[in-house]
Amino acid sequence: MGSSDTRERVLEAALASFLKDGYEQTTVARITERSGVSNGALFHHFPSKDAIAEALYLEAMSSFQEGLWQLVRSRPRSLRGAVRGTIGHQLSWTEGHADLARFVYLRGHLDWDSPAGAQLQSLNRDLAGAFEQWMAPLVERGEIRDTSMLLISAIVNGPAHAIARRWLAGHLQSPPSTFLAELTDAACAALRGTPVRTRSRPKPLPPRGRVTLEILREDGAVLAQGSAVAHLHPAGSDRTELAGARA
């Protein structure tokens, strides 16, 4: 068994144990038993259970970011193309790597002071920089409102994360990719700063108004006319007040 094969077997066994037994309950002994490797072989690659979990998390994020790198290198020609590609990859990656996605959500984040955490921060910075460079012309043309990458990531990825987590938990029957079009529409509107349409409220009636009165004959001729000031009340009210009527 090669060194890379041993490492993969340890990571696969660890992933299965973390998801089945929980992180705290999983022991190195259980991982060695499930993977079929010796303690010496395991510790040759990983000094501790935490190191295994960090490597697994980093591998998951690297796998996920690989698809985003392919997207940004293709230089999408429109905002919608980039947003749809980003969300589509996020949802399809979750569907294709459900166990890894469950582990990432379960783990939450890495300790940024750890070697794996520092490596992930470097990966994040490089990818964010590539997206910023691609978006710069769109920002200059006003197609994207000028804001931080933190907010852009929250707008584009946040709702998709919510859908993915509910699907992974078994709360949704439809796969996450079913929601791609609606998530894309919402993200594009938010990034452009499209105003939200609200229902216009009717203007309030003035408290008083002038009423013109006419008395007509059967043939339509005006017999008399006059005007009066009316105190207005909401529709449905049975109150009627006229003052100052003049013939």
Secondary structure, DSSP 4 states (H G I P E B T S, - for coil): --HHHHHHHHHHHHHHHHHHH-TTT--HHHHHHHHT--HHHHHHH-SSHHHHHHHHHHHHHHHHHHHHHHHHHT--SSHHHHHHHHHHHHHHHHHHTHHHHHHHHHH----TTSHHHHHHHHHHHHHHHHHHHHHHHHHHTTSS----HHHHHHHHHHHHHHHHHHHHTT--SS-GGGGHHHHHHHHHHHHHTPPPP-PPPPPPPPSEEEEEEEEE-TTS-EEEEEEEEEE---TT----EEEEEE-
